[in-house]
């Protein structure tokens, strides 16, 4: 009961903050992963093209990416608590805009707002949980498991809402997110945080950008996030548009993908130390590519269902293993991790737009097939990482 012992050592105020962050992270996982399930309904309601639909997903990830900078700077001016309360409110504004307007620009803004809130809360929760619990791995692991639970139930919130109200049910799902987020804001506003003064730091070195290893790992992250963001954002719409499955079963598959990701993360965490980073990346990137091709080429419900579960298992370990592979040079250069994540995150912004544009021009199957190219390039850069590692031995 390691987690219980850590919790018992906290003050009553710290216990409140921890409980608050667990709840908020579940809500964060819920609205972060509800975008894909909502997309077919929003597209139909407002008669959006595939290009615009793909741009909405990209806008969300753009906000998520930029939040790292915003959440890092804003506390120096208004404090940590005020910052997270303010940035959390962006998701309320985002879902309100989705409900009331089909204007493409305002829809892009709404998805951008949800990304800002998603990334800001993630930044705040990870930093604050680590601070309060002295980096207790059990506390952090449980918090990320709670996020995954929120992500798992996201499709069912949409399915349940639609079953109650029909084609307008997606608006009820958005209202549910708004209500849960308002509760989050109230909980955050009651926290008692020690506001730390921002320290002026000396100029940091960017010489890590001259290292080949940095660019190889950034490329691995870029092409992985190309695939992850597009699969999460387009999976339901792909099955519905091609009439492969009903929208209800498609939502179930979106949830199943996250069940696989949750289990995969736990497995890699438990046994990953037995293998080298190169071995893990080789196996997981190859299996992910094969299973995604199976998903695209099959029309058998059992095969597709198994492929999606396996896809979740294999995708789960690529991101954390790549981060782990950064090793010593990340410790040597404090700015390296932030730049690495920004470069990698560009993949989650660009690929959904590319997929949407290709889907408009040649059909959604062709648009989704473009992900295979990203996965093939992922394998190539894993091979480059292997060669780079051998040259250093």
Phi and psi in degrees as a GROMACS rama.xvg file:
@    title "Ramachandran Plot"
@    xaxis  label "Phi"
@    yaxis  label "Psi"
@TYPE xy
-59.7416  -41.8036  UNK-2
-63.9974  -37.8502  UNK-3
-63.2547  -41.6219  UNK-4
-65.5978  -39.696  UNK-5
-63.7956  -40.9379  UNK-6
-66.9229  -37.1676  UNK-7
-67.8019  -21.7233  UNK-8
-83.7527  -8.48443  UNK-9
-80.4381  152.98  UNK-10
-73.7091  166.23  UNK-11
-60.6364  -36.4596  UNK-12
-67.354  -41.8989  UNK-13
-66.2184  -37.3363  UNK-14
-62.3596  -39.1591  UNK-15
-63.0732  -44.9017  UNK-16
-62.2194  -42.8209  UNK-17
-63.4866  -46.9563  UNK-18
-61.0751  -41.1378  UNK-19
-59.7884  -46.2676  UNK-20
-66.8745  -34.6777  UNK-21
-62.6543  -45.7308  UNK-22
-62.7511  -47.9583  UNK-23
-62.5037  -36.4401  UNK-24
-71.0802  -30.6273  UNK-25
-65.034  -43.2593  UNK-26
-65.3055  -39.0585  UNK-27
-59.6028  -44.5647  UNK-28
-64.3808  -36.6497  UNK-29
-63.5237  -52.4835  UNK-30
-79.9096  -21.845  UNK-31
-65.6724  -36.9723  UNK-32
-101.986  4.57949  UNK-33
-86.1538  -9.54061  UNK-34
-61.3471  -46.5854  UNK-35
-60.5423  -51.0059  UNK-36
-60.8759  -31.2725  UNK-37
-78.4338  -26.2945  UNK-38
-54.9024  -45.4688  UNK-39
-60.3477  -37.7019  UNK-40
-71.3838  -42.8177  UNK-41
-64.0771  -42.0912  UNK-42
-61.8164  -41.0393  UNK-43
-71.7392  -41.7257  UNK-44
-63.6693  -37.6645  UNK-45
-108.628  7.73008  UNK-46
52.9889  54.5752  UNK-47
-88.8157  146.525  UNK-48
-75.6418  165.073  UNK-49
-63.9566  -33.0618  UNK-50
-63.4034  -45.5194  UNK-51
-65.9516  -41.6551  UNK-52
-59.3868  -44.5535  UNK-53
-64.5239  -35.4344  UNK-54
-66.219  -30.8076  UNK-55
-63.1856  -45.5592  UNK-56
-62.0614  -41.8123  UNK-57
-63.9678  -37.9038  UNK-58
-61.9887  -39.0677  UNK-59
-60.8121  -47.2137  UNK-60
-71.3865  -27.1132  UNK-61
-64.6617  -45.4959  UNK-62
-61.2709  -41.8635  UNK-63
-61.0456  -38.7101  UNK-64
-70.2915  -47.4045  UNK-65
-68.0501  -22.9347  UNK-66
-61.3142  -27.4101  UNK-67
-60.4074  -38.5683  UNK-68
-75.8025  -44.4811  UNK-69
-63.9002  -47.0758  UNK-70
-67.4862  -20.9609  UNK-71
-83.5854  -29.4445  UNK-72
-94.0009  -42.3743  UNK-73
-58.0597  -41.2152  UNK-74
-57.6009  -27.1786  UNK-75
-65.7007  -20.7446  UNK-76
-104.254  -37.7359  UNK-77
-124.305  1.09262  UNK-78
92.2702  158.825  UNK-79
-67.3053  -45.4235  UNK-80
-64.8974  -47.9293  UNK-81
-61.1581  -35.7408  UNK-82
-64.6172  -48.7221  UNK-83
-70.307  -32.1443  UNK-84
-65.1782  -46.614  UNK-85
-62.49  -48.4723  UNK-86
-70.6829  -28.1056  UNK-87
-65.6127  -31.9884  UNK-88
-67.8414  -17.8822  UNK-89
-62.5392  -31.5187  UNK-90
-69.9721  -32.8157  UNK-91
-63.5128  -47.8882  UNK-92
-60.5049  -39.9571  UNK-93
-62.304  -48.736  UNK-94
-72.4507  -29.851  UNK-95
-63.1116  -42.3312  UNK-96
-62.1514  -42.2231  UNK-97
-58.2893  -39.8697  UNK-98
-68.0622  -38.6321  UNK-99
-100.362  -14.7946  UNK-100
-140.255  146.128  UNK-101
-108.475  9.90947  UNK-102
-61.8253  121.976  UNK-103
-55.3965  -41.2346  UNK-104
-63.8848  -44.3596  UNK-105
-69.3622  -32.3181  UNK-106
-66.0973  -42.8215  UNK-107
-59.1557  -41.4037  UNK-108
-64.3146  -39.5707  UNK-109
-64.3234  -43.5114  UNK-110
-69.1203  -35.2003  UNK-111
-61.6498  -43.4083  UNK-112
-60.1357  -42.6805  UNK-113
-64.0866  -34.7225  UNK-114
-67.2608  -39.6655  UNK-115
-58.2906  -47.6516  UNK-116
-65.768  -44.1799  UNK-117
-56.7115  -51.5276  UNK-118
-68.6926  -36.6813  UNK-119
-65.9629  -43.2427  UNK-120
-66.3285  -39.8495  UNK-121
-61.0994  -45.2138  UNK-122
-60.5253  -48.1191  UNK-123
-64.3742  -48.724  UNK-124
-62.8843  -45.021  UNK-125
-62.6311  -45.1956  UNK-126
-67.6567  -44.7688  UNK-127
-71.1344  -40.2599  UNK-128
-62.7638  -43.5612  UNK-129
-61.9479  -40.1312  UNK-130
-66.611  -48.5936  UNK-131
-68.3638  -37.9864  UNK-132
-99.1238  9.23933  UNK-133
56.1724  41.1355  UNK-134
71.3826  25.7397  UNK-135
-60.0638  118.482  UNK-136
-66.2189  -33.1592  UNK-137
-64.7236  -42.1261  UNK-138
-64.1369  -44.0347  UNK-139
-68.7125  -40.9444  UNK-140
-63.1383  -42.7236  UNK-141
-64.8633  -38.299  UNK-142
-61.7235  -42.4504  UNK-143
-71.7709  -28.8634  UNK-144
-67.0192  -37.6915  UNK-145
-63.8646  -40.1624  UNK-146
-57.4446  -46.0229  UNK-147
-63.6882  -34.6959  UNK-148
-64.7527  -42.6607  UNK-149
-60.3172  -41.1982  UNK-150
-64.3506  -36.2041  UNK-151
-64.9352  -38.483  UNK-152
-86.5006  -8.701  UNK-153
-53.3011  -49.048  UNK-154
-61.7728  -32.1343  UNK-155
-74.2933  -28.5629  UNK-156
-62.513  -41.7079  UNK-157
-68.3771  -46.7617  UNK-158
-60.9464  -45.2262  UNK-159
-63.8135  -40.6094  UNK-160
-66.1738  -41.5842  UNK-161
-68.422  -36.4685  UNK-162
-65.4372  -26.6929  UNK-163
-83.6567  -41.2932  UNK-164
-118.832  4.52586  UNK-165
74.0496  -144.514  UNK-166
-63.6818  -19.9448  UNK-167
-90.021  2.86674  UNK-168
-63.0481  -26.5258  UNK-169
-61.5047  -28.6182  UNK-170
-68.8414  -35.0219  UNK-171
-63.6439  -41.2437  UNK-172
-59.1792  -40.6466  UNK-173
-64.9551  -38.8489  UNK-174
-64.4329  -39.8324  UNK-175
-59.6419  -43.993  UNK-176
-61.0848  -42.4083  UNK-177
-60.6587  -45.4677  UNK-178
-63.3582  -46.5898  UNK-179
-62.7374  -35.5965  UNK-180
-71.6705  -38.1668  UNK-181
-60.1106  -40.378  UNK-182
-61.5197  -41.3505  UNK-183
-59.0426  -44.0317  UNK-184
-62.6866  -42.1718  UNK-185
-62.5188  -43.6739  UNK-186
-63.2746  -44.6914  UNK-187
-60.4597  -40.2391  UNK-188
-66.4946  -19.655  UNK-189
-95.3997  0.82003  UNK-190
-71.8447  146.987  UNK-191
-110.945  99.0997  UNK-192
-106.146  145.169  UNK-193
-79.0291  110.004  UNK-194
-81.9319  114.056  UNK-195
-90.6699  135.973  UNK-196
-66.5167  141.756  UNK-197
-73.768  126.508  UNK-198
-90.0908  138.413  UNK-199
-79.5268  123.553  UNK-200
-104.221  151.9  UNK-201
-70.5457  157.338  UNK-202
-54.1486  138.064  UNK-203
-102.753  149.746  UNK-204
-78.7928  140.836  UNK-205
-112.335  17.9257  UNK-206
-68.3439  -14.2286  UNK-207
-60.9626  -22.8655  UNK-208
-72.1235  -6.74226  UNK-209
-89.8017  -6.09994  UNK-210
-87.7947  131.218  UNK-211
-63.1976  -37.6918  UNK-212
-58.8219  -39.6015  UNK-213
-58.7855  -47.0792  UNK-214
-70.9054  -31.4298  UNK-215
-66.1246  -46.9282  UNK-216
-66.869  -37.1786  UNK-217
-62.3253  -37.3319  UNK-218
-68.5414  -39.242  UNK-219
-60.8791  -46.9822  UNK-220
-62.5524  -42.1687  UNK-221
-57.7834  -51.9699  UNK-222
-73.9722  -29.926  UNK-223
-65.562  -45.8271  UNK-224
-70.5499  -26.1342  UNK-225
-53.7144  -49.7715  UNK-226
-71.1212  -47.6768  UNK-227
-60.0437  -50.2656  UNK-228
-63.2781  -40.6028  UNK-229
-73.1937  -39.6443  UNK-230
-63.1242  -47.4922  UNK-231
-61.9692  -39.538  UNK-232
-80.0606  -30.8184  UNK-233
-110.499  -7.68584  UNK-234
-56.7837  -51.2558  UNK-235
-63.6267  -46.1131  UNK-236
-63.1228  -35.2196  UNK-237
-60.9406  -49.9433  UNK-238
-67.2796  -36.5289  UNK-239
-72.4291  -45.9298  UNK-240
-62.0718  -38.3421  UNK-241
-87.4705  1.51002  UNK-242
55.7641  37.1494  UNK-243
-77.1131  -43.4728  UNK-244
-134.544  164.536  UNK-245
-69.8014  162.567  UNK-246
-65.924  -31.5596  UNK-247
-64.7669  -44.3396  UNK-248
-71.3779  -32.7622  UNK-249
-63.3549  -39.3557  UNK-250
-64.8086  -38.8497  UNK-251
-60.8906  -40.9728  UNK-252
-65.4923  -35.4043  UNK-253
-62.962  -38.1483  UNK-254
-70.4032  -39.7071  UNK-255
-61.5696  -36.7447  UNK-256
-57.3729  -42.0839  UNK-257
-75.613  -26.4702  UNK-258
-63.1316  -43.5208  UNK-259
-62.4961  -41.7671  UNK-260
-63.0902  -42.7726  UNK-261
-61.7552  -48.4071  UNK-262
-64.3859  -41.8186  UNK-263
-60.6075  -40.1133  UNK-264
-63.4092  -41.524  UNK-265
-65.8032  -39.8396  UNK-266
-66.4175  -48.0436  UNK-267
-61.8259  -37.8376  UNK-268
-64.0258  -35.9854  UNK-269
-79.9703  -39.0204  UNK-270
-120.375  0.190371  UNK-271
-59.7513  -29.6368  UNK-272
-66.0816  -15.1979  UNK-273
-78.4259  -11.7279  UNK-274
-127.112  159.201  UNK-275
-78.5136  159.927  UNK-276
-59.2982  -37.5868  UNK-277
-61.1876  -45.9656  UNK-278
-61.8138  -44.5229  UNK-279
-62.9112  -45.7495  UNK-280
-65.7559  -39.9606  UNK-281
-58.7421  -52.5434  UNK-282
-64.7582  -49.9876  UNK-283
-67.8357  -39.3676  UNK-284
-68.0597  -39.1146  UNK-285
-66.7192  -45.382  UNK-286
-64.6847  -41.5248  UNK-287
-58.9951  -44.1377  UNK-288
-64.4348  -46.0403  UNK-289
-62.7531  -46.4949  UNK-290
-67.4078  -33.7837  UNK-291
-68.5594  -38.154  UNK-292
-63.4666  -41.0282  UNK-293
-59.9239  -43.2689  UNK-294
-59.0256  -42.8107  UNK-295
-73.82  -32.946  UNK-296
-92.5103  -15.4514  UNK-297
-95.7477  153.239  UNK-298
-124.355  6.90582  UNK-299
-83.9566  125.136  UNK-300
-62.3355  -38.1441  UNK-301
-68.1628  -45.4084  UNK-302
-62.2598  -45.1672  UNK-303
-63.5178  -42.3375  UNK-304
-61.5722  -45.8157  UNK-305
-65.4501  -37.7461  UNK-306
-63.6882  -40.3474  UNK-307
-68.2901  -40.7944  UNK-308
-63.1785  -44.3406  UNK-309
-65.0062  -35.3062  UNK-310
-61.6626  -42.603  UNK-311
-61.6338  -43.1506  UNK-312
-60.4352  -44.068  UNK-313
-77.8997  -35.9717  UNK-314
-66.0202  -31.9631  UNK-315
-55.0753  -37.7371  UNK-316
-93.6998  -7.17512  UNK-317
-68.4371  -48.2703  UNK-318
-62.4558  -55.5021  UNK-319
-63.1026  -32.9619  UNK-320
-68.623  -38.0888  UNK-321
-63.8443  -42.6944  UNK-322
-61.9318  -42.5923  UNK-323
-63.2213  -32.016  UNK-324
-69.7678  -14.7556  UNK-325
-63.0198  -31.7616  UNK-326
54.9541  -137.743  UNK-327
-63.7673  -35.4356  UNK-328
-70.4189  -21.0673  UNK-329
-70.0628  -38.5609  UNK-330
-68.3821  -35.4765  UNK-331
-71.9298  -33.1584  UNK-332
-121.606  98.7041  UNK-333
-56.8376  -29.2843  UNK-334
-80.2142  -12.2053  UNK-335
-63.0008  -42.243  UNK-336
-63.5078  -45.2748  UNK-337
-60.4032  -45.5869  UNK-338
-65.9617  -39.2228  UNK-339
-60.1032  -45.5749  UNK-340
-68.9546  -34.0389  UNK-341
-66.893  -47.156  UNK-342
-62.304  -43.4243  UNK-343
-64.8738  -40.3059  UNK-344
-64.8014  -20.3812  UNK-345
-59.8253  -29.5278  UNK-346
-62.8832  -37.3089  UNK-347
-72.3963  -16.5166  UNK-348
-89.2928  -44.3782  UNK-349
-76.6936  -41.8605  UNK-350
-65.8443  -41.8222  UNK-351
-59.381  -35.2886  UNK-352
-67.0855  -44.3435  UNK-353
-61.3815  -43.9385  UNK-354
-61.3074  -42.8195  UNK-355
-63.9311  -42.5159  UNK-356
-64.2251  -43.3494  UNK-357
-65.7885  -36.5133  UNK-358
-64.8423  -39.6206  UNK-359
-64.8686  -37.5492  UNK-360
-82.2925  -41.6685  UNK-361
-124.541  -4.44203  UNK-362
109.634  154.667  UNK-363
-67.8405  -29.752  UNK-364
-62.5568  -42.1369  UNK-365
-65.9271  -40.0105  UNK-366
-61.3382  -44.307  UNK-367
-69.2151  -32.3026  UNK-368
-64.2866  -22.5964  UNK-369
-62.5605  -23.7098  UNK-370
-63.8281  -30.5058  UNK-371
-60.6457  -37.3467  UNK-372
-62.1199  -44.3693  UNK-373
-61.6514  -40.4271  UNK-374
-68.6524  -36.0794  UNK-375
-64.4043  -41.4637  UNK-376
-67.3889  -32.1035  UNK-377
-58.9968  -47.5359  UNK-378
-62.3704  -40.5503  UNK-379
-60.0115  -41.6817  UNK-380
-76.043  -25.9397  UNK-381
-64.9195  -40.5562  UNK-382
-62.8279  -41.1144  UNK-383
-63.5411  -38.0086  UNK-384
-63.866  -39.9671  UNK-385
-61.4214  -47.8784  UNK-386
-62.5103  -41.3289  UNK-387
-62.6256  -39.6081  UNK-388
-67.34  -40.053  UNK-389
-64.1417  -37.6762  UNK-390
-66.9447  -21.5484  UNK-391
-90.617  -11.5275  UNK-392
